[in-house]
Amino acid sequence: MKKKYTFLVFLLFIGISICKAQQYNYQPGYAILSDGTRISGMIRIFDDEPWYNQRFIRIKDSAAFVKDPNVKAKLVKVDELKYYEVAGRKYDKVHYVDLENLQLKSLGTNDHMMERLSTGRINAHRFYQYPPDTEGYIGTEEDFKKKIEQEKADLRRGYKILTQKDNESKLQNAFDYDLQKYFEDTPEVLEKYKSGGYGNQPIVKRGFAGRMIAMAKKNAFKQEEADGIVAAFNDYNSKNVAK
């Protein structure tokens, strides 16, 4: 018979026990600090827990890494960063208050290093919500671990694409926003987007049932929808280069 336990887990954001649970992945990259200083080296990528990429980097000196891959990494937090790039991914510091998921960590800073998806008149970044600061659970340790893994899978899949056009001050979630408003001044992009030409779900006037079916398709094929949205943004930006 499996024993049941009551857990009150304090999920520290930079928890060593969590970090050690996944395989380390260091790739060449560089960072620009808040004071303009550039540092280069091997930067760790958190693929399984990508929200860590938004809060800090761990960077190792390249020469030291060649001699000893286990050399100690320097921790650089979001407050010290302005930009970094690793393995072809670009991360900008973006100020964003996630009103849907206010947590203790959010009281420290609402700046996040978000992955850049498109830049130009329309800027777009990927944002992952964070795991809870604390969590209570009654059950077996095995079941608790499964629950945590499911929550992390949901967070990985549940990212937002946060967008701004021109001088907008508010960030919009592209999955919930009427993007036709963004494309109205570029008819060829608007028509292609409406028809699903970027791989996105086509925009068709439907009744309630039709809208529910379309929403279900978007949820089921979120990555394809995300790719289509980003493709539309990139096409729009290429056709509207700032003079």
C-alpha positions as CSV (number, residue, x, y, z in Angstrom):
1,M,0.0,0.0,0.0
2,K,1.4,3.4,-1.0
3,K,1.9,5.8,1.8
4,K,0.3,9.3,1.5
5,Y,2.1,12.4,2.5
6,T,1.2,16.0,2.9
7,F,3.5,18.3,1.0
8,L,3.9,22.0,1.4
9,V,6.6,22.7,-1.2
10,F,8.4,26.1,-1.5
11,L,9.3,26.2,-5.1
12,L,12.3,28.6,-5.1
13,F,12.7,30.0,-8.5
14,I,16.4,29.4,-8.6
15,G,16.0,26.2,-6.7
16,I,19.1,24.1,-7.0
17,S,17.2,20.9,-6.6
18,I,15.0,21.7,-9.5
19,C,17.9,22.9,-11.7
20,K,19.8,19.7,-11.1
21,A,16.9,17.6,-12.2
22,Q,17.5,18.3,-15.9
23,Q,20.4,17.7,-18.2
24,Y,22.6,20.8,-18.7
25,N,22.8,22.2,-22.1
26,Y,25.4,24.9,-22.7
27,Q,25.7,26.6,-26.1
28,P,28.0,29.5,-27.3
29,G,26.4,33.0,-26.8
30,Y,26.9,36.4,-25.5
31,A,25.1,38.9,-23.3
32,I,24.8,42.7,-23.1
33,L,24.6,43.9,-19.5
34,S,22.5,46.8,-18.4
35,D,25.6,49.1,-18.4
36,G,26.4,48.2,-22.0
37,T,29.2,45.7,-21.2
38,R,29.4,42.6,-23.5
39,I,30.3,39.2,-22.0
40,S,30.7,36.1,-24.1
41,G,30.9,32.4,-23.3
42,M,28.9,29.2,-23.0
43,I,25.3,29.9,-21.9
44,R,23.0,27.4,-20.4
45,I,19.7,26.8,-22.1
46,F,16.7,25.5,-20.1
47,D,14.7,23.6,-22.7
48,D,12.5,21.7,-20.2
49,E,11.9,24.7,-18.0
50,P,12.1,27.6,-20.4
51,W,10.8,30.1,-17.8
52,Y,14.3,30.0,-16.3
53,N,15.7,31.6,-19.5
54,Q,13.5,34.6,-18.7
55,R,15.0,35.3,-15.2
56,F,18.7,34.7,-15.4
57,I,21.6,33.2,-17.4
58,R,24.4,30.9,-16.3
59,I,27.5,31.6,-18.4
60,K,30.9,29.9,-18.4
61,D,34.1,31.3,-19.8
62,S,34.6,29.6,-23.2
63,A,38.3,28.9,-22.7
64,A,37.7,27.5,-19.2
65,F,34.8,25.4,-20.6
66,V,37.0,23.7,-23.2
67,K,39.4,22.7,-20.4
68,D,36.7,21.6,-18.0
69,P,33.0,21.5,-19.0
70,N,32.1,21.4,-15.3
71,V,33.8,24.7,-14.5
72,K,31.6,26.9,-12.3
73,A,29.1,29.1,-14.2
74,K,28.5,32.8,-13.3
75,L,24.9,33.7,-12.5
76,V,23.6,36.9,-14.1
77,K,20.1,37.9,-13.2
78,V,17.5,39.7,-15.2
79,D,18.1,43.0,-13.4
80,E,21.7,42.9,-14.7
81,L,20.8,42.0,-18.2
82,K,19.7,44.1,-21.3
83,Y,20.0,41.4,-24.0
84,Y,21.5,38.0,-24.7
85,E,21.8,35.6,-27.6
86,V,22.4,31.9,-27.5
87,A,22.1,29.1,-30.1
88,G,20.4,31.5,-32.6
89,R,17.8,32.6,-30.1
90,K,17.6,36.3,-29.1
91,Y,16.3,37.5,-25.8
92,D,15.3,41.1,-25.0
93,K,14.4,42.5,-21.6
94,V,10.7,43.3,-21.6
95,H,8.6,44.8,-18.8
96,Y,5.4,42.9,-18.3
97,V,3.0,42.4,-15.4
98,D,1.3,39.1,-15.7
99,L,-2.0,39.9,-14.0
100,E,-3.3,36.4,-14.5
101,N,-0.5,34.9,-12.4
102,L,0.7,37.3,-9.7
103,Q,3.2,35.6,-7.4
104,L,5.7,36.5,-4.8
105,K,8.5,36.5,-7.3
106,S,6.6,39.1,-9.3
107,L,6.9,41.5,-6.4
108,G,10.7,41.5,-7.0
109,T,10.7,42.5,-10.7
110,N,8.3,42.5,-13.6
111,D,11.2,42.5,-16.1
112,H,11.7,39.3,-18.1
113,M,14.2,38.2,-20.7
114,M,11.8,37.1,-23.4
115,E,12.7,35.3,-26.6
116,R,12.3,37.6,-29.6
117,L,10.0,36.2,-32.4
118,S,9.7,39.2,-34.7
119,T,10.9,42.8,-34.7
120,G,9.9,45.9,-36.7
121,R,6.7,47.9,-36.6
122,I,5.3,44.8,-34.9
123,N,7.4,43.4,-32.1
124,A,6.7,40.0,-30.7
125,H,8.1,38.0,-27.8
126,R,7.4,34.6,-26.3
127,F,6.4,34.6,-22.6
128,Y,6.1,31.6,-20.3
129,Q,4.2,31.9,-17.1
130,Y,6.0,30.6,-14.0
131,P,5.4,27.7,-11.7
132,P,3.7,28.5,-8.3
133,D,5.9,29.9,-5.6
134,T,4.4,27.4,-3.1
135,E,2.2,24.4,-3.5
136,G,0.3,22.2,-1.1
137,Y,-0.4,18.6,-2.0
138,I,-1.8,15.5,-0.2
139,G,-0.8,12.2,-1.8
140,T,2.1,9.9,-2.6
141,E,5.5,11.3,-3.5
142,E,5.3,9.5,-6.9
143,D,1.9,11.1,-7.6
144,F,3.3,14.5,-6.6
145,K,6.2,14.2,-9.0
146,K,3.8,13.3,-11.8
147,K,1.6,16.3,-10.9
148,I,4.7,18.6,-11.1
149,E,5.7,17.2,-14.5
150,Q,2.2,17.7,-15.9
151,E,2.1,21.3,-14.6
152,K,5.5,22.0,-16.3
153,A,4.2,20.4,-19.5
154,D,1.2,22.7,-19.4
155,L,3.4,25.7,-18.8
156,R,5.6,24.9,-21.7
157,R,2.6,24.6,-24.0
158,G,0.7,27.5,-22.5
159,Y,3.1,30.3,-23.5
160,K,1.9,33.6,-24.8
161,I,3.0,35.6,-27.8
162,L,3.1,39.2,-26.5
163,T,3.0,41.9,-29.2
164,Q,3.1,45.6,-29.7
165,K,2.7,47.6,-32.8
166,D,4.4,51.0,-33.4
167,N,4.1,53.1,-30.2
168,E,1.5,51.0,-28.4
169,S,2.2,50.9,-24.6
170,K,0.2,47.8,-23.9
171,L,1.3,44.3,-24.7
172,Q,-1.3,42.1,-26.4
173,N,-1.5,38.3,-26.4
174,A,-1.5,37.4,-30.1
175,F,-3.5,34.2,-29.4
176,D,-6.4,36.3,-28.0
177,Y,-6.2,39.5,-30.0
178,D,-7.8,40.4,-33.3
179,L,-4.7,40.6,-35.4
180,Q,-6.6,41.9,-38.4
181,K,-6.3,45.3,-36.8
182,Y,-2.5,45.1,-37.1
183,F,-2.7,44.2,-40.8
184,E,-5.3,46.7,-42.0
185,D,-2.7,49.1,-43.5
186,T,-1.1,46.2,-45.6
187,P,-4.0,44.6,-47.5
188,E,-1.9,41.8,-49.0
189,V,-0.9,40.6,-45.5
190,L,-4.4,41.0,-44.2
191,E,-6.0,38.9,-47.0
192,K,-3.3,36.2,-46.7
193,Y,-3.8,36.1,-42.9
194,K,-7.6,36.0,-43.2
195,S,-7.4,33.1,-45.7
196,G,-4.9,31.1,-43.5
197,G,-2.1,31.6,-46.0
198,Y,0.6,31.7,-43.3
199,G,-0.5,28.3,-41.8
200,N,-2.8,30.0,-39.3
201,Q,-6.4,29.2,-38.8
202,P,-8.4,31.1,-41.5
203,I,-10.7,33.9,-40.3
204,V,-14.2,33.0,-41.3
205,K,-17.4,34.5,-40.0
206,R,-19.2,31.7,-38.1
207,G,-21.9,31.2,-35.6
208,F,-21.2,30.2,-32.0
209,A,-20.7,26.5,-32.8
210,G,-18.3,27.4,-35.6
211,R,-16.3,29.7,-33.3
212,M,-16.0,27.0,-30.7
213,I,-14.7,24.5,-33.3
214,A,-12.2,27.1,-34.6
215,M,-11.0,27.7,-31.0
216,A,-10.6,24.0,-30.3
217,K,-8.5,23.7,-33.5
218,K,-6.2,26.5,-32.4
219,N,-5.7,24.9,-29.0
220,A,-5.0,21.5,-30.5
221,F,-2.5,22.9,-33.0
222,K,-1.1,25.8,-31.0
223,Q,2.5,25.5,-32.3
224,E,1.2,25.6,-35.9
225,E,-0.9,28.6,-35.1
226,A,2.1,30.3,-33.4
227,D,4.3,29.7,-36.4
228,G,1.6,31.1,-38.7
229,I,1.2,34.3,-36.6
230,V,5.0,34.9,-36.4
231,A,5.2,34.3,-40.2
232,A,2.5,37.0,-40.7
233,F,4.4,39.4,-38.4
234,N,7.6,38.8,-40.3
235,D,6.0,39.4,-43.6
236,Y,4.3,42.5,-42.4
237,N,7.5,43.9,-41.0
238,S,9.4,43.2,-44.2
239,K,6.8,45.1,-46.2
240,N,6.8,48.0,-43.7
241,V,10.4,48.7,-43.0
242,A,10.8,52.0,-41.1
243,K,12.1,54.7,-43.3
